[in-house]
Amino acid sequence: MPTRRHLLAAAGAAAAGSGCMSALGDDDPESANDAAAEADGAEGADAAAGEGVRIGKLSVRNNHEEAHQLQLAVESADGVLHMDTYELEAGAGTVVEGDWTSTAGAYVVHARLNDEEIRSTDVTGSVDDATECVQMVLRISAEGDFGVLYGTGCDR
């Protein structure tokens, strides 16, 4: 069973070594390289302008008929902001609280379902430049597939 230390080490390696991915589970190295190049160019601009995106709501949800374990890490330029393991019973979910709800930044979300590989997504790189706030659901579907859903309109 992976420990928090393993997840932290893998999250750092994933962010540094594999570039930023447009969505959790994007295994295409070509698109990962493209996203990393875009993120490198945008990172300097974001840092200079103090821009980024705010995560108005981050939640995890299990719509599958079986229980699952989800390890989650949220990272910013300041380091790992959140790391926890969620034991999700069938039909269960929870909202994950953090500073990202009030502070815009260049966030990367790392997640591992059960003992699968860690998947990462660059939140800022996954939305258009005009988006200031997103809502994210890391979801296990009724079929047991893992993915991330984005929505805007955080003030509604």
PyMOL commands that set and color helices and strands:
alter all, ss='L'
color gray80, all
select helices_A, chain A and resi 4-17+29-49+99-101+124-126
alter helices_A, ss='H'
color red, helices_A
select strands_A, chain A and resi 54-62+68-76+79-88+93-96+108-113+119-122+133-140+146-151
alter strands_A, ss='S'
color yellow, strands_A
deselect
rebuild
show_as cartoon
